[in-house]
Amino acid sequence: MKIFFNAVVSIGLLALSISAFAADATLLKPPRGAAVAIVMFEDLQCADCSKIYPVVWETADAHKIPVVLHDFPLPMHNWAFDAAVWARYFDKASTDLGNEFRKFIYANQIQITRENLQQWAQKFAAENKTTVPADKDPDGKLAELVKTDYLRGQRIGVEHTPTIWVVSNSGVSQPLVEEVKVREKLEQMIVDVLNKAQPVAAAKVDPTTKAEVRKKNIVKTPKKAGGPEK
């Protein structure tokens, strides 16, 4: 009887966890006015992210759909969190500039270290005729944005980067996780989701949905989100 009871409890807990994951995944929505979008959880120090970044944008541009980017800096990477904060800093100037910074970091990723990251940020700023302050995030608000994205990823079960979904106003695709050569799979996912999506005019838009949309060139963790390991 005890064994049977334990088995029933285990099955019940599994069902609850699956249900919770499905419920959380529905939080991924395309931005207002779009029927379909690509959602990507990324880590600027992740080698696979640097390879898939251009594929995501080329595919999104080909289908004229937006990309929604979320930060998910892995703790094994000692400068990923700080790089995400830098990206948020450049986002303040303009979304395009923040996206260009991500592209720049991915392009130079193998040369970047925790010690020289700020020098690379300064180099990017100089090339784009802007400046960087002594403290990019004096009140910690940019770091909080990164942590919020990280926690959002945890809630829906993200464990690796890149993790990519194609989402629509009718649902979400299965996640495309740690795939590098995914152009064909991503193309097919977009076609499938586009076929199922509601017309934008007919779609019900949740006014509370807040998604960070990179309109151009966007490019196992501790339970508690935070900065990189020291």
TAGI-V645165 format. One record per backbone hydrogen bond with DSSP energy under -1.0 kcal/mol. CO is the residue of the C=O (numbers start at 1). NH is the residue of the N-H. E is the energy in kcal/mol with one decimal. If there is no record, write none. Layout:
<<CO:NH:E> <CO:NH:E>>
//
This chain:
<<1:5:-2.6> <2:6:-2.6> <3:7:-2.2> <4:8:-2.3> <5:9:-2.5> <6:10:-2.6> <7:11:-2.5> <8:12:-2.4> <9:13:-2.6> <10:14:-2.3> <11:15:-2.5> <12:16:-2.1> <13:17:-2.5> <14:18:-2.5> <15:19:-2.4> <16:20:-2.7> <17:21:-2.3> <18:22:-2.4> <19:23:-2.3> <20:24:-2.6> <21:25:-2.5> <22:26:-1.1> <24:27:-2.1> <25:28:-1.7> <31:34:-2.2> <35:169:-1.5> <37:167:-2.8> <38:68:-3.4> <39:165:-2.7> <40:70:-2.8> <41:163:-1.6> <42:72:-3.0> <43:46:-2.1> <46:50:-1.6> <47:51:-1.2> <48:52:-2.3> <49:53:-2.0> <52:56:-2.7> <53:57:-1.9> <54:58:-2.8> <55:59:-2.4> <56:60:-2.6> <57:61:-2.6> <58:62:-2.0> <59:63:-1.6> <60:65:-2.2> <66:38:-2.4> <67:214:-1.9> <68:40:-2.6> <70:42:-2.6> <74:77:-1.7> <79:83:-2.1> <80:84:-2.1> <81:85:-1.9> <82:86:-2.2> <83:87:-2.4> <84:88:-2.0> <85:89:-2.0> <86:90:-2.2> <87:91:-2.0> <88:92:-1.1> <90:94:-1.9> <94:98:-2.1> <95:99:-2.4> <96:100:-2.4> <97:101:-2.1> <98:102:-1.8> <99:103:-2.2> <100:104:-2.5> <101:105:-2.7> <102:106:-2.6> <103:107:-2.1> <104:108:-1.5> <108:111:-1.9> <109:112:-1.2> <116:120:-1.8> <117:121:-2.2> <118:122:-2.5> <119:123:-2.3> <120:124:-2.5> <121:125:-2.4> <122:126:-2.7> <123:127:-2.3> <124:128:-1.3> <125:130:-2.7> <126:129:-1.4> <137:140:-1.2> <140:144:-1.6> <141:145:-1.5> <142:146:-1.8> <143:147:-2.4> <144:148:-2.4> <145:149:-2.0> <146:150:-2.3> <147:151:-2.6> <148:152:-2.0> <149:153:-2.3> <150:154:-2.1> <151:155:-2.2> <152:156:-1.3> <153:158:-2.9> <154:157:-1.4> <162:178:-2.6> <163:41:-2.8> <164:176:-3.4> <165:39:-3.1> <166:173:-1.9> <167:37:-2.4> <171:168:-3.2> <176:164:-1.8> <180:182:-1.5> <182:186:-3.7> <183:187:-2.7> <184:188:-2.3> <185:189:-2.5> <186:190:-2.4> <187:191:-2.3> <188:192:-2.7> <189:193:-2.7> <190:194:-2.9> <191:195:-2.0> <193:197:-1.4> <199:202:-1.0> <199:203:-1.3> <206:209:-1.8> <212:69:-1.2>>
//
